[in-house]
Amino acid sequence: MKQADLSCANLTGAYLEEANLSGWAIRGVICSFVRSGNDKEITRYGEGEFEKKFSFFKEILELVLKIPFTLSTVNVGKLIAQSTNAVLGSEVICLKGVEALARDSTKMSFFILDRDFYEGKAKFFESYLRFALEDHFKEHPIREEPMCASYLLEQEWNVGIIQKDLVGRVSHGRTPGEEASESLAEDSLLEAGKIGEAVHHIVVSAFR
């Protein structure tokens, strides 16, 4: 049974061996124990524990930074998610999108997939990242022209595609202006390694 709506149902005593709970709606479900395995072994749950353990969790965390909306900024968003998941050893956060708020400000939106992280650490994590990243980019400013605000990234964005698109724009014809744009794109890619190290260090520091 997949994608079942069992909201407010009573699942106490249910046999759930090999059940796929990923698509279940179980908000408000009542369950003090379930049975599993050939011997129908009993697993007990406290009030609300079953729902917390098996319900799909997704909340949004927004991070507004006083840095321009550039290719490097987009990569920073991806690097934050990668480093966080690496430090925590599981997929806790993923990038939803990056958006220009003004010429010198950018908003990054993340999906938080872990309830404990969201409820216990997300607020501090956002605050720590914001101050640490802004301090870093004050000392090491991003020297790229801001991208146009039409580069809004939805859930299934792909930085590799964006990089290829930007380089592709400056790889044909190669007028002097286009050559300058290509040089900027190449400089941005060369800086990605340094930025990646800095972002990873900041993320690690947030969990110390």
C-alpha positions in Angstrom: 0.0 0.0 0.0 1.5 3.3 -1.1 0.5 7.0 -0.7 -2.2 6.1 1.7 -4.0 8.8 3.7 -4.1 7.4 7.3 -4.4 10.7 9.0 -5.9 10.3 12.5 -6.2 6.5 12.0 -5.4 4.0 14.8 -2.5 1.8 13.7 -1.9 0.2 17.1 -1.1 -3.5 16.6 -0.8 -3.2 12.8 1.6 -5.6 10.9 4.0 -3.4 8.9 6.6 -5.7 7.6 8.0 -4.4 4.3 5.5 -1.6 4.3 6.5 1.4 2.3 5.6 4.4 4.5 7.3 7.1 2.3 4.1 8.2 0.7 1.8 7.8 3.7 -0.1 10.7 5.3 0.0 9.9 9.0 -0.6 13.3 10.7 -2.4 12.7 14.0 -2.1 8.9 13.8 -2.5 6.8 16.9 -0.1 4.0 17.4 1.3 2.6 20.6 2.9 -0.5 19.0 3.3 -2.3 15.7 4.2 -5.9 14.7 6.9 -6.9 12.3 9.0 -9.9 11.2 8.0 -13.5 10.9 7.5 -13.7 14.7 5.5 -10.5 14.6 7.8 -8.8 17.0 6.3 -5.9 18.8 7.8 -2.4 18.6 6.3 0.1 21.0 6.0 3.9 20.5 5.2 6.7 22.9 2.6 9.4 22.1 3.4 11.0 18.8 6.6 9.0 18.4 5.3 6.9 15.4 4.3 10.0 13.5 7.5 11.7 14.2 9.6 8.7 13.1 7.8 7.9 9.8 6.2 11.0 8.5 7.9 12.9 5.7 9.3 16.2 7.0 10.1 19.2 4.9 10.4 22.8 6.0 12.0 25.8 4.3 15.0 27.7 5.7 15.8 31.0 4.1 19.3 32.6 4.2 19.6 36.2 3.1 23.2 37.4 2.4 24.6 40.8 1.6 26.5 39.5 -1.4 25.6 40.0 -5.1 23.7 37.3 -7.1 26.5 35.7 -9.2 27.5 32.2 -10.4 29.8 31.9 -7.3 26.8 32.8 -5.1 24.8 30.0 -6.7 27.7 27.6 -6.0 27.8 28.8 -2.3 24.2 27.6 -1.9 25.0 24.2 -3.2 28.2 24.0 -1.2 26.3 24.8 2.0 24.0 21.9 1.5 26.8 19.5 0.5 29.0 20.4 3.5 26.1 20.2 6.0 25.0 16.8 4.8 28.7 15.6 4.9 29.2 16.8 8.4 25.9 15.3 9.7 26.3 12.1 7.7 22.8 12.2 6.2 20.7 14.2 3.9 19.4 16.9 6.2 19.3 19.9 3.8 19.0 20.5 0.1 19.0 23.7 -1.9 15.6 24.8 -3.2 16.6 28.0 -5.0 18.7 31.2 -5.2 17.2 34.6 -5.9 18.4 38.1 -6.3 16.8 40.5 -3.8 18.8 43.6 -4.8 22.0 44.3 -6.6 24.0 43.5 -3.5 21.8 40.9 -1.7 20.8 37.3 -2.4 18.3 35.0 -0.8 19.0 31.2 -0.6 16.1 28.9 0.2 16.8 25.4 1.5 14.5 22.4 2.2 15.1 21.0 5.7 14.4 17.3 5.7 15.1 16.5 9.4 12.7 17.5 12.1 15.2 17.4 14.9 17.6 19.6 13.0 14.9 22.1 12.1 13.5 22.3 15.6 16.8 22.3 17.5 19.5 23.8 15.2 18.1 25.6 12.2 17.7 29.0 13.7 21.3 29.1 15.1 22.6 27.5 11.9 21.0 30.3 9.8 22.3 33.0 12.0 25.8 31.6 12.2 26.1 31.1 8.5 24.8 34.6 7.7 27.3 36.3 9.9 30.3 34.1 9.0 29.7 34.1 5.2 29.2 37.9 5.1 32.4 38.4 7.1 34.2 36.1 4.7 33.0 37.9 1.6 33.8 41.3 3.1 37.4 40.1 3.2 37.2 38.2 0.0 34.6 39.9 -2.2 33.1 38.2 -5.2 34.6 40.0 -8.2 31.9 39.1 -10.7 29.2 41.1 -12.4 25.8 40.3 -10.9 23.7 38.0 -13.0 20.3 39.1 -14.1 17.4 38.4 -11.8 15.8 36.0 -14.3 18.3 33.4 -13.1 15.9 32.1 -10.5 16.6 28.5 -9.5 13.7 26.2 -8.7 13.9 22.9 -6.8 15.5 20.9 -9.6 18.2 23.4 -10.5 21.6 22.2 -11.6 24.8 24.3 -11.2 26.6 22.3 -13.9 23.9 23.3 -16.5 24.2 27.0 -15.4 28.0 26.9 -15.7 27.7 25.3 -19.2 25.1 27.9 -20.2 27.2 30.8 -19.1 30.4 29.6 -20.8 28.4 28.7 -23.9 27.2 32.3 -24.2 30.8 33.5 -24.5 32.3 30.7 -26.6 30.9 31.6 -30.0 32.1 34.5 -32.1 34.3 35.8 -29.3 34.1 39.5 -29.7 36.3 41.5 -27.3 33.3 41.9 -25.0 32.5 38.2 -25.1 36.2 37.4 -24.4 36.1 39.5 -21.3 32.9 37.7 -20.2 34.5 34.3 -20.8 37.5 35.4 -18.7 35.2 36.3 -15.9 33.5 33.0 -16.1 36.8 31.1 -16.0 38.0 33.2 -13.0 34.7 32.3 -11.3 35.4 28.6 -11.8 38.9 28.9 -10.6 37.7 30.6 -7.4 35.2 27.8 -6.8 37.8 25.6 -5.0 38.8 28.4 -2.6 35.2 29.3 -1.9 34.3 25.6 -1.4 37.0 25.3 1.3 35.8 28.5 3.0 32.2 27.4 3.0 33.0 23.9 4.3 35.1 25.4 7.1 32.3 27.7 8.1 29.7 24.9 8.1 32.0 22.6 10.2 32.5 25.5 12.7 28.7 25.9 13.0 28.5 22.4 14.5 31.4 22.6 17.0 
